[in-house]
Amino acid sequence: MQAGLFATKVGMTQIFDESGTILPVTILKIGLCQISQIKTTNTDGYNAVQVAHGEQKLDKINKATQGHLKKFGGKRFRSFGEFRVTTPEAFKLGQVLKPDIFTVGQKVRVTGKSIGKGFAGNQKRHNFSRGPMTHGSKNHRLPGSIGAGSTPGRVYPGKKMAGQLGNTTVTLKSSEILYINVGENILVLKGSIPGKKNAVLKIQPKKY
């Protein structure tokens, strides 16, 4: 299992493939990603690499993080993330990861925070059906019964009801890479990707 990258969502556009079919794509900008720690089964119980990303002003970084940055000669990073790997000895502390660790046509997992849409009802949030719109019905978009009566006399936990929609962590398990530009640190993925513009995304190889 190889390492991954952290990217920023630039936006969406469309391209044409060889047959002339229009493909919706999302453009991602890869920032500076540097290996800040190497974890092995002997020291931490599992094999992984920690990747630092996202530059920040030095006065906004606490002393503990500054000490961690000095260990690998890192810049003013504000965030860290891990990727499980099978051969941690293949990586070096302070190594910079670039988009060429992926290949065109490779399937990847993309994790990000979806766009928050505020308070939503059952129809929009859970795709529930509405009530009848005619014959004097007064139950058009109401939730209806939410539980039994005297037994059990309560509402079961996890009941689907109205509430916050979006603003949750979403993972796409099989996104295809259509184009890689190492010089500009650009990745182009097929289809839509969770998150709004400038959202930070975690990209890692697909798990088979």
Residue pairs with C-beta under 8 A, 6 or more apart in sequence:
1 83
1 84
1 85
1 86
1 205
2 83
2 85
2 101
2 205
3 35
3 49
3 51
3 83
3 85
3 91
3 97
3 101
3 204
4 51
4 83
4 101
4 108
4 202
4 203
4 204
4 205
5 30
5 33
5 51
5 97
5 99
5 101
5 102
5 187
5 203
5 204
6 30
6 31
6 33
6 51
6 53
6 54
6 79
6 81
6 200
6 201
6 202
6 203
7 28
7 29
7 30
7 31
7 187
7 200
7 201
7 203
8 28
8 29
8 30
8 31
8 198
8 199
8 200
8 201
9 26
9 27
9 28
9 29
9 112
9 193
9 195
9 196
9 197
9 198
9 199
9 201
10 26
10 27
10 28
10 29
10 197
11 26
11 27
11 197
12 24
12 25
12 26
12 27
12 192
13 24
13 25
13 27
14 22
14 23
14 24
14 25
15 22
15 23
15 25
15 178
15 188
16 22
16 23
17 23
23 178
23 190
24 190
24 191
24 192
25 178
25 179
25 188
25 189
25 190
25 191
26 188
26 189
26 191
26 192
26 193
27 186
27 187
27 188
28 186
28 187
28 188
28 189
28 193
28 201
28 203
29 185
29 186
30 98
30 99
30 185
30 186
30 187
31 53
31 54
31 55
31 185
32 53
32 55
32 75
32 96
33 51
33 52
33 53
33 96
33 97
33 98
34 51
34 52
34 53
34 72
34 74
34 75
34 77
34 94
34 95
34 96
34 97
35 49
35 50
35 51
35 52
35 72
35 91
35 92
35 93
35 94
35 95
35 96
35 97
36 50
36 51
36 52
36 68
36 69
36 71
36 72
36 74
36 77
36 80
36 93
36 94
37 49
37 50
37 68
37 71
37 72
37 93
38 49
38 50
38 88
38 91
38 93
39 46
39 47
39 48
39 49
39 50
39 82
39 88
40 47
40 88
41 47
46 84
47 84
47 85
47 86
47 87
47 88
48 82
48 83
48 84
48 85
48 88
49 82
49 83
49 85
49 88
49 91
50 80
50 81
50 82
51 80
51 81
51 82
51 83
51 97
52 69
52 72
52 74
52 77
52 79
52 80
53 77
53 79
53 80
53 81
53 200
54 77
54 78
54 79
54 200
55 75
55 76
55 77
55 78
56 76
56 77
56 78
57 76
58 66
58 76
60 78
61 69
61 76
61 78
68 74
69 75
69 76
69 77
71 93
72 93
72 94
73 94
74 94
79 200
81 202
83 204
85 91
98 182
98 185
99 180
99 181
99 182
99 185
99 186
99 187
100 180
100 182
102 108
102 177
102 180
102 187
102 203
102 205
103 177
103 180
104 177
104 178
104 179
104 180
105 176
105 177
105 178
106 176
106 177
106 205
106 206
107 174
107 175
107 176
107 177
107 205
107 206
108 175
108 176
108 177
108 189
108 203
108 204
108 205
108 206
109 171
109 172
109 173
109 174
109 175
109 203
109 204
109 205
109 206
109 207
110 171
110 172
110 175
110 189
110 193
110 194
110 201
110 202
110 203
111 169
111 170
111 171
111 172
111 194
111 201
111 202
111 204
112 169
112 170
112 193
112 194
112 195
112 199
112 200
112 201
112 202
113 167
113 168
113 169
113 170
113 194
113 195
113 199
114 166
114 167
114 168
114 169
114 170
114 194
114 195
115 166
115 167
115 194
115 195
115 196
116 164
116 165
116 166
116 167
117 165
117 166
117 167
118 164
118 165
118 166
119 162
119 163
119 164
119 165
120 162
120 163
120 164
120 165
121 141
121 143
121 162
122 128
122 141
122 143
122 160
122 161
122 162
123 129
123 130
123 141
124 165
125 160
125 162
125 163
125 165
126 160
128 160
130 140
130 141
131 137
131 139
131 140
131 141
131 142
131 144
132 139
132 140
133 140
143 161
143 162
146 155
146 159
146 161
147 154
147 155
147 156
147 159
170 194
172 191
172 193
172 194
173 206
173 207
174 206
175 189
175 190
175 191
175 193
176 189
176 190
176 191
177 187
177 188
177 189
177 190
178 188
178 189
178 190
179 186
179 187
179 188
180 186
180 187
180 188
181 187
187 203
193 201
194 201
195 201
